[in-house]
Amino acid sequence: MEYATAVHSCCCGCGERVVTPFTPTDWWMTFDGESVTLRPSVGNWNQDCRSHYVIEKNRVIECGHWSDTRVEAERRRDKRAKAGYYDRASALVRSAATSTESANGDAQTGGLWSRFRKWLSR
């Protein structure tokens, strides 16, 4: 959990190392105290075996072969999902920074309510 990543040997038995990062747009893992589930499916499209599986409650469930066309479509979907997620996250950060700058600007001039109270007390 420290590195937000799971690493395991490919479930087909080829011995290749499979890295699955835990991010909002990649994989997630649950551990119920006895077993592990890793979702969504793992597609080893860059390895010779091209295995495709899900790990559910410590069991490997084969998910079948994907064509090159389907793999490319999934890669495009994944890129869009990442771009959308990180664009929204960046917009939130920019919005928070703008709000902070605006609040700091008010603080430097005494703040809106502070200036209003001063005006009323004249």
Residue frames as a rotation matrix with the C-alpha (Angstrom) as fourth column:
MET 1
0.564 0.825 0.000 0.00
0.825 -0.564 0.000 0.00
0.000 0.000 -1.000 0.00
GLU 2
0.176 -0.567 -0.804 2.91
0.385 -0.712 0.587 2.35
-0.906 -0.413 0.093 0.64
TYR 3
-0.804 -0.561 -0.197 3.60
0.007 -0.341 0.940 2.56
-0.594 0.754 0.279 -3.10
ALA 4
0.078 0.953 -0.292 -0.07
-0.545 -0.205 -0.813 2.26
-0.835 0.223 0.503 -4.21
THR 5
-0.006 -0.187 -0.982 0.90
-0.957 0.285 -0.048 -0.60
0.289 0.940 -0.181 -6.49
ALA 6
0.604 0.113 0.789 0.47
-0.366 0.918 0.150 -4.37
-0.708 -0.380 0.596 -6.69
VAL 7
-0.124 -0.671 -0.731 3.14
-0.982 0.188 -0.007 -6.51
0.142 0.718 -0.682 -8.33
HIS 8
0.374 0.241 0.896 2.58
-0.436 0.898 -0.060 -10.18
-0.819 -0.368 0.441 -9.10
SER 9
-0.807 -0.563 0.176 3.81
-0.164 0.500 0.850 -12.91
-0.567 0.658 -0.496 -11.43
CYS 10
-0.454 0.647 -0.613 1.65
-0.865 -0.156 0.476 -13.27
0.213 0.747 0.630 -14.51
CYS 11
-0.016 0.579 0.815 -1.14
-0.731 0.550 -0.404 -15.71
-0.682 -0.602 0.415 -13.77
CYS 12
0.752 0.263 -0.604 -0.59
-0.635 0.535 -0.558 -17.65
0.177 0.803 0.569 -17.01
GLY 13
0.827 -0.490 0.276 2.64
0.223 0.736 0.639 -19.06
-0.517 -0.467 0.718 -15.56
CYS 14
0.740 -0.561 0.371 5.03
0.382 -0.104 -0.918 -17.33
0.553 0.822 0.138 -18.00
GLY 15
0.160 -0.693 -0.703 6.84
0.983 0.044 0.180 -15.76
-0.094 -0.720 0.688 -15.04
GLU 16
-0.364 -0.253 0.896 6.60
0.480 -0.876 -0.052 -12.16
0.798 0.412 0.440 -16.29
ARG 17
-0.711 0.083 -0.698 6.24
0.622 -0.389 -0.679 -9.50
-0.328 -0.917 0.225 -13.62
VAL 18
-0.098 0.776 0.624 2.92
0.702 -0.390 0.595 -7.60
0.705 0.496 -0.507 -13.76
VAL 19
-0.893 -0.198 -0.405 2.65
0.424 -0.675 -0.604 -4.15
-0.154 -0.710 0.687 -12.19
THR 20
-0.052 0.936 0.348 -0.80
0.755 -0.191 0.627 -2.73
0.654 0.296 -0.696 -11.46
PRO 21
-0.939 -0.312 0.147 -0.82
0.165 -0.781 -0.602 0.83
0.302 -0.541 0.785 -10.05
PHE 22
-0.127 0.899 -0.419 -3.70
0.983 0.059 -0.172 1.83
-0.130 -0.433 -0.892 -7.79
THR 23
-0.978 -0.052 -0.200 -5.11
0.031 -0.994 0.107 5.09
-0.204 0.098 0.974 -9.13
PRO 24
-0.220 0.967 -0.132 -8.61
-0.302 -0.196 -0.933 6.42
-0.928 -0.166 0.335 -9.74
THR 25
0.412 0.379 -0.829 -8.23
-0.882 -0.064 -0.467 5.47
-0.230 0.923 0.307 -13.42
ASP 26
-0.428 -0.608 -0.669 -6.31
-0.710 0.684 -0.167 2.19
0.560 0.404 -0.724 -13.10
TRP 27
-0.218 0.297 -0.930 -6.69
0.244 0.939 0.243 -0.76
0.945 -0.174 -0.277 -10.73
TRP 28
0.012 0.196 0.980 -8.10
-0.931 -0.355 0.082 -1.15
0.364 -0.914 0.179 -7.24
MET 29
-0.520 -0.264 -0.812 -7.62
0.017 0.948 -0.319 -3.95
0.854 -0.180 -0.488 -4.77
THR 30
0.387 0.581 0.716 -9.66
-0.807 -0.162 0.568 -5.19
0.445 -0.798 0.406 -1.86
PHE 31
-0.664 -0.530 -0.527 -8.46
-0.098 0.761 -0.641 -7.42
0.741 -0.374 -0.558 0.95
ASP 32
0.323 0.919 0.224 -11.18
-0.462 -0.054 0.885 -8.90
0.826 -0.390 0.407 3.15
GLY 33
0.298 -0.306 0.904 -8.81
-0.930 0.120 0.347 -10.34
-0.214 -0.944 -0.249 5.73
GLU 34
0.272 -0.168 0.947 -8.49
-0.040 0.982 0.186 -13.65
-0.961 -0.089 0.260 3.90
SER 35
0.083 -0.158 0.984 -8.45
0.901 0.433 -0.006 -13.01
-0.425 0.887 0.179 0.17
VAL 36
-0.542 -0.359 -0.760 -7.51
-0.030 -0.895 0.444 -10.41
-0.840 0.264 0.474 -2.44
THR 37
0.448 0.607 0.656 -9.55
0.777 0.099 -0.622 -9.11
-0.443 0.788 -0.427 -5.36
LEU 38
-0.577 -0.645 -0.501 -7.90
0.181 -0.699 0.692 -7.03
-0.797 0.308 0.520 -8.10
ARG 39
0.336 0.759 0.558 -10.10
0.848 0.014 -0.529 -5.11
-0.409 0.651 -0.639 -10.55
PRO 40
0.621 0.716 -0.318 -10.54
-0.720 0.360 -0.594 -4.36
-0.311 0.598 0.739 -13.37
SER 41
0.927 -0.238 0.290 -9.11
0.302 0.932 -0.201 -7.17
-0.222 0.274 0.936 -15.43
VAL 42
0.119 -0.961 -0.248 -5.39
-0.358 -0.275 0.893 -7.42
-0.926 -0.018 -0.377 -16.11
GLY 43
0.971 0.128 0.203 -4.57
0.148 0.348 -0.926 -7.50
-0.189 0.929 0.319 -19.81
ASN 44
0.202 -0.978 -0.050 -0.93
0.072 -0.036 0.997 -8.26
-0.977 -0.205 0.063 -20.48
TRP 45
0.931 0.349 0.107 -1.02
0.133 -0.053 -0.990 -6.89
-0.339 0.936 -0.096 -24.03
ASN 46
0.595 -0.771 -0.226 2.70
-0.789 -0.509 -0.343 -6.00
0.149 0.383 -0.912 -24.11
GLN 47
-0.219 -0.657 0.722 3.86
-0.698 0.623 0.355 -9.48
-0.682 -0.426 -0.595 -23.11
ASP 48
-0.820 -0.182 -0.542 4.23
-0.542 0.551 0.635 -12.51
0.183 0.815 -0.550 -25.36
CYS 49
-0.883 0.470 0.008 1.55
0.430 0.815 -0.388 -14.43
-0.189 -0.339 -0.922 -23.45
ARG 50
-0.753 0.605 0.260 -1.10
-0.348 -0.701 0.623 -11.67
0.559 0.379 0.738 -23.89
SER 51
-0.623 0.519 -0.586 -2.95
0.724 0.666 -0.180 -13.19
0.297 -0.536 -0.790 -20.95
HIS 52
-0.533 0.587 0.609 -6.13
-0.451 -0.806 0.382 -11.56
0.716 -0.071 0.695 -19.67
TYR 53
-0.267 0.365 -0.892 -7.62
0.660 0.744 0.107 -12.29
0.702 -0.560 -0.439 -16.25
VAL 54
0.282 0.364 0.888 -9.23
-0.565 -0.685 0.460 -11.03
0.776 -0.631 0.012 -13.07
ILE 55
-0.756 -0.405 -0.514 -8.12
0.222 0.580 -0.784 -11.96
0.615 -0.707 -0.349 -9.57
GLU 56
0.022 0.853 0.522 -11.19
-0.654 -0.382 0.653 -12.44
0.756 -0.356 0.549 -7.41
LYS 57
0.683 0.211 0.700 -11.00
-0.725 0.317 0.611 -13.70
-0.093 -0.925 0.370 -3.84
ASN 58
-0.081 -0.908 0.411 -7.58
-0.643 0.362 0.675 -15.27
-0.762 -0.210 -0.613 -4.54
ARG 59
0.185 0.175 0.967 -8.90
0.513 0.822 -0.246 -17.06
-0.838 0.541 0.062 -7.64
VAL 60
-0.741 -0.422 -0.523 -7.72
-0.271 -0.524 0.807 -16.32
-0.615 0.740 0.274 -11.17
ILE 61
0.308 0.876 0.370 -10.58
0.302 0.279 -0.912 -15.99
-0.902 0.393 -0.179 -13.63
GLU 62
-0.714 -0.558 0.422 -9.52
0.537 -0.050 0.842 -16.15
-0.448 0.828 0.336 -17.29
CYS 63
-0.008 0.724 -0.690 -11.17
-0.080 -0.689 -0.721 -13.43
-0.997 0.049 0.064 -19.35
GLY 64
0.586 0.283 0.759 -10.41
0.629 0.431 -0.647 -14.61
-0.511 0.857 0.075 -22.85
HIS 65
-0.456 -0.820 0.346 -8.37
0.818 -0.233 0.526 -13.30
-0.350 0.523 0.777 -25.74
TRP 66
0.486 0.522 -0.701 -8.80
0.128 -0.836 -0.534 -9.73
-0.865 0.170 -0.473 -27.04
SER 67
0.547 -0.257 0.797 -8.15
0.833 0.072 -0.548 -8.81
0.084 0.964 0.254 -30.65
ASP 68
-0.586 -0.810 -0.035 -5.61
0.809 -0.587 0.034 -6.10
-0.048 -0.009 0.999 -31.50
THR 69
-0.409 0.529 0.743 -8.53
0.224 -0.731 0.644 -3.85
0.884 0.430 0.181 -32.45
ARG 70
0.669 0.704 -0.240 -10.17
0.366 -0.031 0.930 -4.29
0.647 -0.710 -0.279 -29.05
VAL 71
0.159 -0.711 -0.685 -6.86
0.969 -0.020 0.245 -3.73
-0.188 -0.703 0.686 -27.23
GLU 72
-0.767 -0.462 0.444 -6.30
0.573 -0.806 0.151 -0.47
0.288 0.370 0.883 -29.15
ALA 73
0.039 0.865 0.500 -9.85
0.137 -0.500 0.855 0.66
0.990 0.035 -0.138 -28.38
GLU 74
0.721 0.184 -0.668 -9.25
0.650 0.155 0.744 -0.02
0.241 -0.971 -0.008 -24.68
ARG 75
-0.318 -0.904 -0.286 -5.98
0.936 -0.347 0.055 1.93
-0.149 -0.250 0.957 -24.78
ARG 76
-0.641 0.156 0.752 -7.80
0.260 -0.877 0.404 4.91
0.722 0.455 0.521 -26.31
ARG 77
0.490 0.872 -0.019 -10.59
0.235 -0.111 0.966 4.65
0.840 -0.477 -0.259 -23.70
ASP 78
0.422 -0.425 -0.801 -7.98
0.906 0.167 0.389 4.49
-0.032 -0.890 0.455 -20.94
LYS 79
-0.684 -0.698 0.212 -6.19
0.715 -0.699 0.004 7.61
0.145 0.154 0.977 -22.27
ARG 80
-0.266 0.679 0.685 -9.50
0.057 -0.698 0.714 9.50
0.962 0.229 0.147 -22.41
ALA 81
0.685 0.530 -0.501 -10.39
0.478 0.192 0.857 8.41
0.550 -0.826 -0.121 -18.87
LYS 82
-0.008 -0.783 -0.622 -7.01
0.984 -0.117 0.135 9.55
-0.178 -0.611 0.772 -17.54
ALA 83
-0.773 -0.275 0.571 -7.15
0.453 -0.870 0.195 12.86
0.443 0.409 0.797 -19.42
GLY 84
0.107 0.913 0.393 -10.67
0.093 -0.403 0.911 13.54
0.990 -0.061 -0.128 -18.16
TYR 85
0.668 0.126 -0.733 -9.86
0.697 0.240 0.676 12.65
0.261 -0.963 0.073 -14.57
TYR 86
-0.192 -0.859 -0.475 -6.62
0.940 -0.300 0.164 14.62
-0.283 -0.415 0.865 -14.41
ASP 87
-0.613 0.085 0.786 -8.09
0.366 -0.850 0.378 17.60
0.700 0.519 0.490 -16.29
ARG 88
0.508 0.852 0.131 -10.88
0.187 -0.257 0.948 17.78
0.841 -0.457 -0.290 -13.68
ALA 89
0.534 -0.382 -0.754 -8.37
0.842 0.165 0.513 17.40
-0.072 -0.909 0.410 -10.84
SER 90
-0.588 -0.788 0.182 -6.19
0.805 -0.591 0.046 20.18
0.071 0.173 0.982 -12.31
ALA 91
-0.239 0.593 0.769 -9.24
0.188 -0.748 0.636 22.44
0.953 0.296 0.067 -12.67
LEU 92
0.758 0.522 -0.391 -10.11
0.441 0.032 0.897 21.88
0.481 -0.852 -0.206 -9.00
VAL 93
0.071 -0.827 -0.557 -6.55
0.962 -0.090 0.257 22.73
-0.263 -0.554 0.789 -7.95
ARG 94
-0.713 -0.310 0.628 -6.59
0.544 -0.811 0.217 25.90
0.442 0.497 0.747 -10.09
SER 95
0.204 0.891 0.406 -9.97
0.191 -0.443 0.876 26.87
0.960 -0.101 -0.261 -8.67
ALA 96
0.713 0.001 -0.701 -8.75
0.696 0.115 0.709 26.38
0.082 -0.993 0.081 -5.10
ALA 97
-0.363 -0.919 -0.154 -5.61
0.916 -0.382 0.120 28.42
-0.169 -0.098 0.981 -5.82
THR 98
-0.521 0.254 0.815 -7.71
0.328 -0.822 0.466 31.22
0.788 0.510 0.345 -7.32
SER 99
0.609 0.790 -0.069 -10.00
0.311 -0.158 0.937 31.21
0.730 -0.592 -0.342 -4.28
THR 100
0.405 -0.549 -0.731 -7.00
0.892 0.060 0.449 31.35
-0.203 -0.833 0.514 -1.95
GLU 101
-0.661 -0.666 0.346 -5.44
0.736 -0.666 0.122 34.21
0.149 0.336 0.930 -3.92
SER 102
-0.115 0.719 0.685 -8.75
0.200 -0.659 0.725 36.08
0.973 0.221 -0.068 -3.83
ALA 103
0.789 0.399 -0.467 -9.10
0.493 0.044 0.869 35.52
0.367 -0.916 -0.162 -0.07
ASN 104
-0.025 -0.886 -0.463 -5.51
0.961 -0.149 0.234 36.65
-0.276 -0.439 0.855 0.45
GLY 105
-0.611 -0.143 0.778 -6.21
0.515 -0.819 0.254 39.78
0.601 0.556 0.574 -1.60
ASP 106
0.443 0.836 0.323 -9.18
0.148 -0.423 0.894 40.60
0.884 -0.348 -0.311 0.66
ALA 107
0.647 -0.250 -0.720 -7.03
0.762 0.192 0.618 39.98
-0.016 -0.949 0.315 3.73
GLN 108
-0.434 -0.896 0.097 -4.41
0.899 -0.437 -0.007 42.40
0.049 0.084 0.995 2.46
THR 109
-0.626 0.257 0.737 -7.01
0.054 -0.928 0.370 45.17
0.778 0.271 0.566 2.16
GLY 110
-0.803 0.280 0.526 -8.66
-0.592 -0.268 -0.760 44.37
-0.072 -0.922 0.381 5.46
GLY 111
-0.835 0.517 0.189 -11.22
0.518 0.854 -0.045 41.96
-0.185 0.061 -0.981 4.05
LEU 112
-0.561 0.689 0.459 -14.61
0.246 -0.390 0.887 42.85
0.791 0.610 0.049 2.62
TRP 113
0.428 0.787 -0.443 -16.54
0.666 0.057 0.744 42.55
0.611 -0.614 -0.500 5.89
SER 114
-0.093 -0.554 -0.828 -13.88
0.926 -0.354 0.133 44.45
-0.367 -0.754 0.545 7.78
ARG 115
-0.944 -0.240 0.227 -14.03
0.320 -0.836 0.445 47.32
0.083 0.493 0.866 5.28
PHE 116
-0.204 0.955 0.216 -17.85
0.329 -0.141 0.934 47.27
0.922 0.262 -0.285 5.39
ARG 117
0.403 0.305 -0.863 -17.85
0.901 0.032 0.433 47.49
0.160 -0.952 -0.261 9.21
LYS 118
-0.557 -0.680 -0.477 -15.42
0.716 -0.684 0.139 50.42
-0.420 -0.264 0.868 9.05
TRP 119
-0.824 0.293 0.485 -17.64
0.209 -0.639 0.740 52.18
0.527 0.711 0.465 6.56
LEU 120
0.179 0.963 -0.203 -20.72
0.540 0.077 0.838 51.64
0.822 -0.260 -0.506 8.77
SER 121
0.253 -0.118 -0.960 -18.98
0.959 -0.101 0.265 52.99
-0.129 -0.988 0.087 11.86
ARG 122
-0.731 -0.548 0.407 -18.16
0.621 -0.782 0.061 56.35
0.285 0.297 0.911 10.21
